[in-house]
Amino acid sequence: MIAILRKELNSFFASPIGYLVIAVFLVINGLFLWVFKGDFNILIAGFADLNSFFFLSPWFFLFLIPAITMRSFSDEYRLGTIEILKTKPLSTFQIVMGKFFGALVLIVLALIPTLIYAYSIIKLGNPPYNLDLGSTVGAYIGLLFLASAFTSIGLFTSTFSNNQIVAFIVAVIISFFMFYGFEALADLNISESLRSLGLYQHFKSISRGVIDTKDIVYFLSITIFFLYLTQLKLDKE
């Protein structure tokens, strides 16, 4: 699994992909939070918090993470290296987990520089050090869980075709439905209980700074479910 993880990270950073993903995420967030005038601008809002960042990031993840994962298995099929990969002394589980953690590490690397946003607010706040660290830490943990769920979905869809664009589009659709679809259905008064099935509700819960066991179990269940589907799909090839 470690060998696959290293291979994935090397492939990300041997080409512009890894750097581009991190740069796009940071630049877009930076523009919305600090430059563009609007509701998301922290300086205009006048509140010492990162709510705007934690509202925007999941929507960026909806496109960013599928862009990272779309090549995971699609490239293996396109280049004909999937069979070579399977002949190595690795189980399908190890291959899947190696690619999963490879993509997840890249996302974590994109999130680390955003800690400067928290530091800036701590220093710029009036009074200084007025940032709610509990909710901020909880929201970051929520983003990591959300990223793991989106990554598992992206890996699963990358097994559908040797076409990366197909994998990307399907990943965006499934991730969007899992994130906001149930919320939208609940808003239509179909059933209020549908909210608890969506990623948005559980992310919002953790973002308050309260790490509830049911939210952790939910995110882990979604992640494990799609990773299991990925493994099943590969075993059938």
Beta strands, then each sheet from edge to edge (+ up, - down):
end
